[in-house]
Amino acid sequence: MLFSKPKRQAQFYPIFYGLVLGFLFISHSVFAQFDIPPKPEFQTSVYDYVGLLNASEKNALETKLVKYSDTTSTQIVVAIIATTNGENIGLLAPKWGHDWGVGQAKEDNGVFILLAKR
C-alpha cells in the first residue's frame, strides 16, 4: 500500500477522453458544414441546384415522382447539389428530409434522395 498510485490519475482518463471526443465533434461540425436551403414556397419533387438534368429529364422525373406519390402516398424528393462541403451525405440527407418535412408525419412515408456531384 505504500506505493499505490494516487486516485487523481484514474480520474484523469475519462476527462481526457471526453475532451478529445468533444474536440473531434466540434471540429467536425465547424469544418464540415452544409447549409440546408430553406424549404421552398413552391414545392416540387426535383430540386436540381447544379443544372445536371435538362428540362425534359427534370420534367419526366417530376412526373413519375408525382404519379408515384399519388398512387402510393409515399412522397419522394430528389435534390442534386454540387458538393456536401465535406459533410457525410448519409447524415445530411435524412436531416435535410426531416427539416423540409418530406412525407406525411403520421405515416413516416417520405424518401429524400440526395445526389452530390462531388
Secondary structure, DSSP 8 states (H G I E B T S, - for coil): -TT---HHHHHHHHHHHHHHHHHHHHHHHHHS--------SS--SEEESS--S-HHHHHHHHHHHHHHHHHH--EEEEEEES--TT--HHHHHHHHHHHHT-S-TTTT-EEEEEEE--
